[in-house]
Amino acid sequence: MGALLSAVRWDWFKRSRRWIPWILLALLLVTWAARRSSISRALTRSASTRERGRGGAVGRRKEGLMGSLVNAVRWDWFKLARRWIPWILLVILLLLSQLNLLAGFVAYQGLRHAGDPVVAVPRVDGPPIPVRCRDILSGKLDALPEGTPPEVTDSLRPQCQDEQTQLQRQLSSQYRDITLPGSIPDALNLGLPVAVILLAILTSSHLGAEYAWGTVRTNLVRGIGRWRYLAAKLILLALVSAAALLAIVVLTAMSSLVARHFAPPPSELARAASWSRAAAVLGKGWVALIPYLLLTALATLLARSSAAGMAISIGYYMGEHVVVAIVGGLSGRTQTVARYLLGQNIDAWAGLSLLGLGHTKVGNTHALLVLVAYAMVLACAAFYVFERRDVAGASAA
């Protein structure tokens, strides 16, 4: 037995020093590992297939919902950006929004170069002569007419001080309105009434053009869905309106820097406007545009025409202000009705005044709640109309 074990050990000693057994062992291990890996992949593939069968459809639905909506917005912007009308309307809006700053710059320069205020000093032997307040306040009596009594000079000094104070206040107020951040609210308040009209033109053109071209049916056939098709257009128009207001802010900032370079500040500066007020005017202006956008969209969808949607929305907005201005003071019941009209609450929320007609006095909370209610009702009506009505081919509009 001992001799047999010794022979086995000696044989293993000789075999272990050769390459063949170790190569065979390595091949055996590689084959085992490969078979184990293929089995694991097969099990994983079958499990993932079962998982996709159970819940993968929900994931694909969620991903497809947002993905298709984002793609629809991007594709809609691709089409809108290649038209001339949005860029023309943007240029008109930007130019008109800068009129207030230009007028303020001209007024400030006129006040600054007009010189010191003058007062009329009476004379005994003739009409009064103008004398600069600076000479009176500095005690230059040679600028006064000969024989001017001292009591007249003493009475002119308070008047000149008041004139100087009023001039400094005007200069300070004008300079604040043409420099940052005070110029931004003024530019937005001037541009928002124009933006309301231009937004109606853009919305009706963007929605009505699809009916005129006959591309509504083509887009719906691709499987995007009606509500996603309309939601993409409304979201895009809301984003475009926000971008237009931001463009007004950027251009106003650049214009204010130029005005500040050419117009030196007055000797006494008033308290500067706050950036928070500029941000508040920007945000409130954008919120005020959303219900009017939805009103224009609903009118265009009902009429299936750009011209009709444009005429209905603009006519309503301007006609409401004219009617309220005419019959607003006739009875208290009319005032009550005016408090819940769309245009009155848009102007009250954003602080606008169309054509100087003013608006019904309502609080910010009341105006915001009314605008939210209008937005919800108009949005639901627009989606309902678009979902229920048949889509015809290209029209001649």
Backbone torsions as a table, in degrees:
resi	resn	phi	psi	omega
1	MET	NA	-43.7	178.5
2	GLY	-64.9	-38.7	178.9
3	ALA	-64.9	-37.0	179.3
4	LEU	-65.3	-45.2	178.1
5	LEU	-62.4	-39.2	179.0
6	SER	-64.8	-37.7	178.3
7	ALA	-66.5	-40.5	179.0
8	VAL	-63.8	-45.7	179.6
9	ARG	-62.7	-40.2	179.6
10	TRP	-67.1	-37.7	177.7
11	ASP	-66.0	-41.8	176.5
12	TRP	-63.5	-35.3	178.7
13	PHE	-63.5	-38.6	-179.3
14	LYS	-75.7	-40.7	-177.4
15	ARG	-68.5	-36.6	-175.3
16	SER	-68.0	-16.1	179.5
17	ARG	-94.3	11.4	175.3
18	ARG	-108.2	156.5	-176.5
19	TRP	-81.5	-25.3	-171.6
20	ILE	-61.8	-47.6	-178.7
21	PRO	-63.1	-36.7	-179.5
22	TRP	-71.4	-35.8	175.8
23	ILE	-64.1	-42.2	177.6
24	LEU	-62.9	-38.6	177.6
25	LEU	-64.8	-41.5	178.4
26	ALA	-63.1	-42.7	177.6
27	LEU	-62.5	-39.1	178.0
28	LEU	-62.8	-42.3	178.9
29	LEU	-66.5	-40.1	179.2
30	VAL	-65.0	-41.3	178.9
31	THR	-63.6	-40.6	179.1
32	TRP	-65.3	-42.0	179.8
33	ALA	-66.0	-39.3	-179.8
34	ALA	-64.9	-43.9	178.8
35	ARG	-63.7	-38.3	179.3
36	ARG	-66.4	-39.4	179.3
37	SER	-66.6	-40.8	179.6
38	SER	-65.9	-37.6	177.3
39	ILE	-65.1	-41.2	179.9
40	SER	-64.8	-41.2	178.6
41	ARG	-64.9	-39.1	179.0
42	ALA	-64.0	-41.6	178.7
43	LEU	-65.8	-41.8	179.3
44	THR	-64.1	-40.2	-179.4
45	ARG	-65.6	-40.6	179.8
46	SER	-68.6	-36.6	178.9
47	ALA	-66.8	-43.1	179.5
48	SER	-66.6	-33.8	176.9
49	THR	-65.1	-42.3	176.8
50	ARG	-65.0	-38.4	-179.9
51	GLU	-66.2	-41.0	177.3
52	ARG	-65.8	-34.5	178.3
53	GLY	-66.8	-34.3	-178.9
54	ARG	-82.0	-55.1	-172.7
55	GLY	-121.6	-1.8	-178.2
56	GLY	-66.8	-29.3	180.0
57	ALA	-63.9	-37.2	178.6
58	VAL	-65.7	-42.4	178.8
59	GLY	-63.1	-42.1	178.6
60	ARG	-65.4	-34.7	178.4
61	ARG	-66.0	-43.1	-179.7
62	LYS	-65.5	-45.1	179.7
63	GLU	-66.1	-40.0	-179.9
64	GLY	-68.6	-31.6	-179.7
65	LEU	-63.1	-54.8	-179.4
66	MET	-71.9	-40.1	-178.1
67	GLY	-63.2	-43.3	179.8
68	SER	-68.3	-34.5	178.1
69	LEU	-67.5	-44.0	177.7
70	VAL	-63.9	-42.3	178.4
71	ASN	-64.7	-36.4	177.9
72	ALA	-65.7	-39.8	177.1
73	VAL	-64.4	-43.4	179.3
74	ARG	-64.3	-42.1	179.1
75	TRP	-67.1	-36.9	177.8
76	ASP	-65.2	-39.8	177.3
77	TRP	-66.8	-36.2	176.6
78	PHE	-58.0	-40.5	179.2
79	LYS	-74.5	-42.4	-176.7
80	LEU	-68.2	-38.3	-176.6
81	ALA	-67.3	-18.8	-179.4
82	ARG	-95.3	9.1	173.1
83	ARG	-100.0	157.5	-178.8
84	TRP	-81.2	-28.9	-168.8
85	ILE	-63.9	-40.7	-179.9
86	PRO	-64.9	-36.2	-179.0
87	TRP	-73.6	-36.5	175.8
88	ILE	-64.5	-44.3	178.4
89	LEU	-64.1	-36.6	178.7
90	LEU	-65.3	-42.0	178.4
91	VAL	-63.0	-42.9	178.1
92	ILE	-61.2	-43.9	-179.4
93	LEU	-63.1	-44.6	-178.1
94	LEU	-65.7	-41.5	-179.5
95	LEU	-66.1	-43.6	-179.1
96	LEU	-68.8	-31.2	-179.6
97	SER	-69.8	-19.2	-178.7
98	GLN	-92.2	-0.8	-178.7
99	LEU	-65.0	-37.6	-179.5
100	ASN	-63.9	-43.5	179.6
101	LEU	-67.0	-39.2	178.0
102	LEU	-63.6	-43.9	178.3
103	ALA	-64.5	-39.1	177.4
104	GLY	-65.4	-38.1	178.6
105	PHE	-65.0	-43.3	178.7
106	VAL	-64.5	-41.7	179.3
107	ALA	-65.2	-39.9	179.7
108	TYR	-66.2	-43.7	178.3
109	GLN	-64.6	-36.3	177.1
110	GLY	-64.9	-43.0	177.7
111	LEU	-66.3	-37.1	-176.6
112	ARG	-70.4	-37.0	-178.7
113	HIS	-88.4	-6.9	179.2
114	ALA	-70.1	-18.0	179.9
115	GLY	86.3	-170.5	-178.6
116	ASP	-71.9	151.9	175.0
117	PRO	-66.1	154.4	-179.0
118	VAL	-121.9	155.2	176.3
119	VAL	-127.3	154.4	179.8
120	ALA	-89.8	121.6	179.3
121	VAL	-103.3	123.0	-177.7
122	PRO	-70.8	152.5	175.4
123	ARG	-123.5	155.4	-178.6
124	VAL	-77.4	-39.0	-173.3
125	ASP	-107.5	25.0	179.9
126	GLY	179.8	-175.8	179.8
127	PRO	-70.4	161.9	178.4
128	PRO	-64.3	152.2	178.0
129	ILE	-117.8	145.2	178.3
130	PRO	-77.3	138.0	178.7
131	VAL	-131.1	136.0	179.5
132	ARG	-68.9	140.9	-179.8
133	CYS	-66.4	-27.6	179.3
134	ARG	-63.0	-38.8	179.2
135	ASP	-67.9	-38.1	-179.3
136	ILE	-68.8	-43.1	-178.0
137	LEU	-71.0	-28.7	179.6
138	SER	-85.7	-6.9	176.7
139	GLY	85.9	20.5	176.9
140	LYS	-81.9	90.4	-175.3
141	LEU	-74.7	-15.8	179.2
142	ASP	-69.8	-16.7	176.1
143	ALA	-77.8	-15.5	179.5
144	LEU	-83.5	155.8	176.1
145	PRO	-62.4	152.9	178.5
146	GLU	-66.4	138.7	178.8
147	GLY	82.4	13.4	177.2
148	THR	-71.1	122.4	-178.6
149	PRO	-67.9	153.0	-179.4
150	PRO	-62.5	-32.4	-179.1
151	GLU	-65.7	-30.3	176.6
152	VAL	-67.6	-41.4	178.3
153	THR	-63.3	-41.4	179.4
154	ASP	-65.3	-33.3	179.7
155	SER	-75.5	-23.6	-179.2
156	LEU	-80.7	-23.4	-177.5
157	ARG	-62.8	-47.7	176.5
158	PRO	-60.8	-36.7	178.5
159	GLN	-64.1	-41.5	178.8
160	CYS	-67.3	-37.2	177.1
161	GLN	-62.7	-41.3	176.8
162	ASP	-64.1	-40.7	178.7
163	GLU	-63.9	-41.8	178.5
164	GLN	-64.7	-42.4	179.0
165	THR	-63.4	-42.4	179.2
166	GLN	-65.2	-39.2	178.3
167	LEU	-64.1	-43.0	178.8
168	GLN	-64.4	-37.2	177.2
169	ARG	-65.3	-42.2	178.3
170	GLN	-64.1	-43.2	178.3
171	LEU	-62.6	-42.9	-179.7
172	SER	-65.5	-40.9	179.7
173	SER	-67.1	-42.6	178.9
174	GLN	-65.9	-38.9	179.9
175	TYR	-67.9	-35.3	177.7
176	ARG	-66.0	-32.8	-177.5
177	ASP	-78.8	-16.9	-179.2
178	ILE	-106.9	1.2	178.1
179	THR	-120.7	162.6	-179.8
180	LEU	-72.6	146.3	-4.2
181	PRO	-93.3	5.6	-175.9
182	GLY	-66.9	-22.9	-179.0
183	SER	-74.9	-23.0	-176.6
184	ILE	-68.3	-49.6	178.0
185	PRO	-60.5	-37.5	179.3
186	ASP	-64.9	-41.3	178.9
187	ALA	-66.7	-39.8	179.0
188	LEU	-68.0	-40.5	179.1
189	ASN	-64.6	-31.1	175.6
190	LEU	-79.3	-34.1	-176.7
191	GLY	-81.9	-24.6	-176.1
192	LEU	-64.9	-45.1	176.0
193	PRO	-59.6	-36.5	176.2
194	VAL	-68.6	-38.2	-179.8
195	ALA	-64.1	-33.9	178.0
196	VAL	-60.7	-45.8	-179.3
197	ILE	-69.0	-44.1	-178.1
198	LEU	-68.5	-32.9	176.9
199	LEU	-66.1	-36.3	175.8
200	ALA	-63.4	-40.2	178.6
201	ILE	-64.9	-45.4	-178.3
202	LEU	-66.6	-43.8	-178.1
203	THR	-64.1	-48.3	-179.8
204	SER	-65.3	-36.3	178.2
205	SER	-68.7	-41.0	-177.2
206	HIS	-69.2	-39.8	179.7
207	LEU	-80.4	-42.6	-177.3
208	GLY	-70.9	-27.9	-179.9
209	ALA	-64.4	-32.3	178.8
210	GLU	-64.2	-37.4	176.4
211	TYR	-69.4	-39.6	-178.8
212	ALA	-67.4	-36.5	-179.5
213	TRP	-82.0	-16.9	-177.2
214	GLY	76.2	22.4	-178.1
215	THR	-91.8	-5.1	179.0
216	VAL	-64.4	-49.0	-179.6
217	ARG	-63.6	-38.4	-179.7
218	THR	-62.4	-42.7	179.8
219	ASN	-68.6	-36.9	-179.5
220	LEU	-71.3	-31.3	179.0
221	VAL	-64.2	-27.6	-179.3
222	ARG	-70.7	-7.9	174.7
223	GLY	94.5	16.1	-179.7
224	ILE	-71.4	-28.4	-177.9
225	GLY	91.7	144.1	-174.2
226	ARG	-67.9	-45.1	-175.5
227	TRP	-68.6	-34.4	177.0
228	ARG	-70.2	-35.0	177.6
229	TYR	-62.4	-48.2	-179.5
230	LEU	-72.3	-39.2	179.3
231	ALA	-62.1	-38.3	178.8
232	ALA	-62.7	-40.4	179.7
233	LYS	-68.5	-42.4	179.9
234	LEU	-67.0	-41.1	178.1
235	ILE	-63.0	-42.4	179.6
236	LEU	-63.0	-43.6	179.8
237	LEU	-65.1	-37.4	176.2
238	ALA	-64.7	-41.8	177.9
239	LEU	-67.0	-37.4	178.6
240	VAL	-65.8	-40.3	177.8
241	SER	-64.1	-39.9	176.4
242	ALA	-64.5	-40.9	178.3
243	ALA	-64.8	-35.2	178.0
244	ALA	-65.4	-41.6	177.3
245	LEU	-65.6	-38.9	176.3
246	LEU	-65.1	-34.8	176.5
247	ALA	-64.3	-36.7	175.2
248	ILE	-62.3	-42.1	179.8
249	VAL	-62.8	-45.0	-178.6
250	VAL	-64.5	-45.8	-180.0
251	LEU	-65.4	-38.1	177.9
252	THR	-65.0	-39.2	177.4
253	ALA	-62.0	-43.2	178.7
254	MET	-65.5	-41.9	178.9
255	SER	-65.6	-37.0	179.1
256	SER	-66.1	-37.7	176.9
257	LEU	-65.2	-39.6	176.8
258	VAL	-65.7	-43.9	179.4
259	ALA	-63.5	-37.9	178.5
260	ARG	-66.8	-31.1	179.0
261	HIS	-69.4	-37.7	-176.7
262	PHE	-94.0	-10.3	-178.9
263	ALA	-122.3	104.2	178.6
264	PRO	-66.5	151.3	-178.2
265	PRO	-70.7	155.0	176.4
266	PRO	-72.4	172.2	-178.2
267	SER	-67.7	-31.6	179.1
268	GLU	-122.2	121.3	-179.4
269	LEU	-100.0	136.5	175.0
270	ALA	-78.5	172.5	179.0
271	ARG	-65.0	127.0	-176.5
272	ALA	-70.5	150.5	176.1
273	ALA	-69.5	157.7	-176.2
274	SER	-94.4	151.0	175.8
275	TRP	-69.4	-25.9	179.0
276	SER	-65.0	-36.4	177.5
277	ARG	-66.6	-39.7	177.6
278	ALA	-62.7	-42.5	178.2
279	ALA	-65.5	-37.8	179.3
280	ALA	-65.4	-42.2	178.3
281	VAL	-64.0	-39.1	178.2
282	LEU	-64.1	-48.5	-179.5
283	GLY	-65.6	-43.2	-179.3
284	LYS	-67.7	-35.0	178.1
285	GLY	-65.1	-40.2	179.3
286	TRP	-67.7	-41.1	178.3
287	VAL	-62.4	-36.9	-179.3
288	ALA	-67.3	-24.7	-178.6
289	LEU	-78.5	-24.2	-173.0
290	ILE	-63.7	-50.1	179.2
291	PRO	-60.9	-36.5	179.5
292	TYR	-69.0	-34.7	174.2
293	LEU	-60.0	-44.9	-179.6
294	LEU	-67.2	-36.0	176.3
295	LEU	-62.3	-44.7	178.7
296	THR	-64.5	-40.0	178.5
297	ALA	-62.6	-43.8	179.5
298	LEU	-63.2	-43.7	179.6
299	ALA	-63.2	-39.5	179.8
300	THR	-68.8	-39.5	178.7
301	LEU	-67.2	-36.3	178.3
302	LEU	-68.2	-42.1	-177.0
303	ALA	-87.7	-18.0	-176.0
304	ARG	54.6	37.1	-177.3
305	SER	-151.1	138.1	178.0
306	SER	-67.6	-44.0	-177.0
307	ALA	-64.7	-42.8	-179.9
308	ALA	-66.4	-44.3	178.2
309	GLY	-62.3	-39.5	178.2
310	MET	-65.3	-45.0	-178.0
311	ALA	-65.8	-40.9	-178.5
312	ILE	-66.4	-47.1	-175.7
313	SER	-69.2	-47.6	-180.0
314	ILE	-68.4	-40.8	178.4
315	GLY	-62.3	-39.2	178.3
316	TYR	-65.1	-45.7	-175.6
317	TYR	-63.2	-47.3	-178.6
318	MET	-75.1	-38.1	179.5
319	GLY	-65.9	-35.4	177.7
320	GLU	-61.0	-42.7	-179.4
321	HIS	-66.6	-39.2	179.8
322	VAL	-66.7	-44.7	-179.1
323	VAL	-65.0	-43.2	179.6
324	VAL	-65.1	-37.3	178.6
325	ALA	-67.7	-30.5	-178.4
326	ILE	-81.6	-48.5	-173.1
327	VAL	-103.2	6.0	-175.5
328	GLY	-63.8	-33.4	-177.3
329	GLY	-95.5	11.4	-176.8
330	LEU	-77.1	-41.7	-176.6
331	SER	-152.7	160.0	178.1
332	GLY	-68.8	-28.4	179.0
333	ARG	-66.0	-35.8	177.3
334	THR	-64.1	-39.7	177.0
335	GLN	-63.5	-37.4	178.5
336	THR	-64.2	-43.0	178.1
337	VAL	-65.4	-39.6	-178.4
338	ALA	-64.4	-26.6	179.8
339	ARG	-66.5	-16.0	-177.4
340	TYR	-115.9	14.2	176.2
341	LEU	-83.7	151.8	-174.5
342	LEU	-66.7	-50.4	-176.7
343	GLY	-63.7	-37.7	179.5
344	GLN	-65.2	-39.3	-179.7
345	ASN	-76.0	-29.9	173.2
346	ILE	-62.4	-47.3	-179.5
347	ASP	-67.3	-38.8	-179.9
348	ALA	-68.2	-39.1	-179.7
349	TRP	-68.9	-43.3	-177.1
350	ALA	-91.7	-5.5	-179.3
351	GLY	71.9	38.6	-176.9
352	LEU	-99.6	167.5	175.8
353	SER	-149.5	99.2	-177.1
354	LEU	-74.4	121.9	177.5
355	LEU	56.0	25.9	179.4
356	GLY	70.6	14.8	-177.9
357	LEU	-81.7	-14.1	-179.3
358	GLY	76.4	-171.8	180.0
359	HIS	-152.0	165.9	179.2
360	THR	-67.8	137.2	-177.5
361	LYS	-77.5	107.5	175.1
362	VAL	-133.7	157.2	179.1
363	GLY	-77.0	165.0	-179.4
364	ASN	-65.1	-39.9	179.9
365	THR	-64.0	-44.6	177.9
366	HIS	-60.8	-45.6	-178.8
367	ALA	-64.0	-40.8	-180.0
368	LEU	-65.2	-43.6	179.4
369	LEU	-63.6	-40.5	178.9
370	VAL	-66.0	-41.1	179.2
371	LEU	-65.5	-40.2	177.4
372	VAL	-63.4	-42.1	178.7
373	ALA	-63.2	-44.9	177.3
374	TYR	-60.7	-43.0	-178.8
375	ALA	-61.7	-44.1	-179.7
376	MET	-65.2	-44.9	-178.4
377	VAL	-66.2	-45.0	-178.7
378	LEU	-66.6	-38.5	178.4
379	ALA	-64.7	-46.1	178.4
380	CYS	-62.0	-40.6	179.0
381	ALA	-65.7	-39.9	-179.9
382	ALA	-64.8	-44.9	179.1
383	PHE	-66.5	-37.3	179.2
384	TYR	-64.2	-45.1	-179.9
385	VAL	-63.5	-42.6	-177.4
386	PHE	-70.9	-32.1	179.5
387	GLU	-73.9	-34.8	-171.3
388	ARG	-89.7	-29.4	-173.2
389	ARG	-84.3	147.6	176.1
390	ASP	-72.7	150.0	179.7
391	VAL	-102.1	117.5	179.0
392	ALA	-88.7	178.2	178.6
393	GLY	-79.1	-161.9	-178.3
394	ALA	-65.0	139.8	179.2
395	SER	-107.9	171.7	-179.7
396	ALA	-89.2	2.9	-175.0
397	ALA	-68.2	NA	NA
